[in-house]
Amino acid sequence: MTNDAEDPRLRDSQVIVDNIPGLVAILTPSGDVDVVNQELVEYCGQGLEAMRQWGTNGTVHQDDVARIAGPFTRAIAAGEAYEFEARVRRFDGTYRWCQIRGLPLRDTARRIVRWYSVLTDVDERKRAEDALRASEHNLQLIIDTIPALAWSARPDGSADFFNQHFLEYVGLSAEEAAGWGWTTAVHPDDVSSLTAVWQRLLASGQSGDAEARLRRHDGEHRWFLFRANPLRDASGAIVKWYGINTDIEDRRQAEDALRRSEAFLLEVQRLSHTGGWRYDIAADIVESSPEIQRFYDIQPGEDITRPPFWFDRIHPDDRPRVQGEFERCMREQTTYRAAYRIVLPNGTIRYQHATGHPVANEAGELVEFVGALKDLTEYWETTNELERASGAVRELQATLSRAMHVATIAELAASIAHEVNQPLSGIITNANTCLRMLAADPQNIEGVRETARRTLRDGNRAAEVIARLRALFTRKDFTPESMDLNDATREVVALSLSDLQRNRVALQSELADNLPTVIGDRIQLQQVILNLLRNALDAMATVYDRPRRLVIRTQRENADRVLVTVRDSGVGVDREHVDKLFDAFYTTKKDGMGIGLSISRSIVERHRGRLWAAPNERGPGATFSFSLPSGRA
């Protein structure tokens, strides 16, 4: 089409161009569009004026304009033919690849008077070429970059190709790896087994795989999975073998770790007598761990995948309760807990404790129960045995306590006898005096009265001593009462005065005023004080280079406790072994039994108190203390 309809030559050119079977354009010597044929107008869906703006209005794809503008401009300037490919917009708006070829038309003076340009739609060819190149490129990329070592071999098994990844991995050239050279990269321990598998595949003509270690270029060996498949021709004969080797080192390590973890879990379950179970509600299938099956004594042929089996093993007396509880937990989707007995095929009864957790899907529907089962048989039997042993120990402790009580009384017998002998001697003396005064002439009546009063005093003193003796000998159960520790301490001191004097021990009593009462058995607590006092006397028995001092002190401890301390200046105690002093049958005395402090601690702890010992912070000796809560009867 042209704008100069008056020029006959142009009209003739238009007619000729319109009849050319193709997309044709005539350009001016400077390269501007001058004439386009009707087929090009229809192909592009635009007229001559729009075609003249092909570089800016999108007639040619914008990405291609910059690429072809330079070659086009240089060809026009040089007067040389041009050829390039670009995407041209069709009437429907789609861009299609076109081959654009231009030739100059010259006059007799060799001046360019016209350019003739032909556009050929090569979109299908272009796309096919691109697809082929992409396919070839992708195939090569796949072969060289797949995360596997690819190779091929001849029908006899000798290798003839390795991808780049294979060669780079093992650090061999294609020539070095060809044939059977690749086997130098196989771990020496795996060569024979891998070769044997490969020979079996060649003989059978079947696909197969094997695992072996390959040496990496840095010398490290890693596990690989070798897979091989045969390629056959139309007659079925093998013409080629293709294979890939996949790195499975991480998988092998994970599998080894999993096996170790499973073995560890099974061992833990065995040691703890615990097993795991799972109930798939939709499938109505129960899964159980080997440990559960062990202590349920599963027999060959028993179907342990169904719930009835597990409920049938439960003791008949426990079965309704356990089954009802499990059904309730399923309905309410709550945690399941149950303790029960099972009866094994041989009649043995075992004790079990089961727990289970409901698992729901995203819709909130219960899909399974996952839980654990612990066998408590040994624990139950051990507990019963311990209970029996504890009863025996308690009986032994009571016996030892009575033995200590009697032993303590025996030790005090001499002191008590001395205490009794003094008032009795006084009574006898006073009685003789009374007789002499009555026999005198005149009778000394006033003296008789005074002597009688002294006799009564000595008699009361003897009665008090006897009363204390009777209290100590009396065997009573634990009888708590509200008591004053000051009074209890004074009574023990009074009974021990003879021992204190005989051992030349200076006693210092520091009994607090307004001391709160405590709730306890008076006789037992006095026994503790007496034992601490006797131990203090024994600790000072061999002390000759310093005064033998004994301090007994009572005081408040905090706001709600009472503290009693007995401090001596004896040989002291070893700080590292001080706690052993309270162990049964542990003694530091040459002829001691080692039960006094052990029983004393038991008595104090029975009173919700605490008994302890420590070396004196200043000076030699040790301090024994016990603390009791204050209270009212």
Buried (B, 14 or more C-beta within 10 A) or exposed (E): BBEEEEEEEBEEBBEEBBEBEEBBBBBBBEBEBBBBBBBBBEBBEBEBEBBBEBBEEBBBBEEBBEBBEEEBEEBBEEEEEBEBBBBBBBEEEEBBBBBBBBBBEEEEEEEBEBBBBBBEBBBEEBEEEEEEEEEEEEEEEEBBEEEBBBBBBBBEBEBEBBBBBBBBBBBBEBEBBBBEBBBEBBBEEBBEEBBEBBEEBBEEEEEBBBBBBBBBEEEEBBBBBBBBBBEEEEEEEBEBBBBBBBBBBEEBEEEEEEEEEEEEBBEEBBEEBBBBBBBEBEEEEBBBBEBBEBBBBBEEEEEBEEEEBBEEBBBEEBBEEBBEBBEEBBEEBEEBEBEBBBBBEEEEEBBBBBBBBBBEEEEEEBBBBBBBBBBBBEEBEEEEEEEEEEEEEEEEBEEBBEEBBEBBBEEBEEBBBBBBEBBBEBBEBBEEBBEEBEEEEEEBEEBBEBBBEBBEBBBEBBEBBEEBBEEBEEEEEEEBEBBBBBEBBBBBBEBBEBBBEEBEBEBEEEBBEEBBBBBBBBBBBBBBBBBBBBBBBBBBBEBEEEEBBBBBBBEBBEEEBBBBBBBBBBBBBEEEEBEBBBEBEBBBEEEBBBBBBBBBBBBBEEBBBBBBBBBBEEEBBBBBBBBBBBBEE
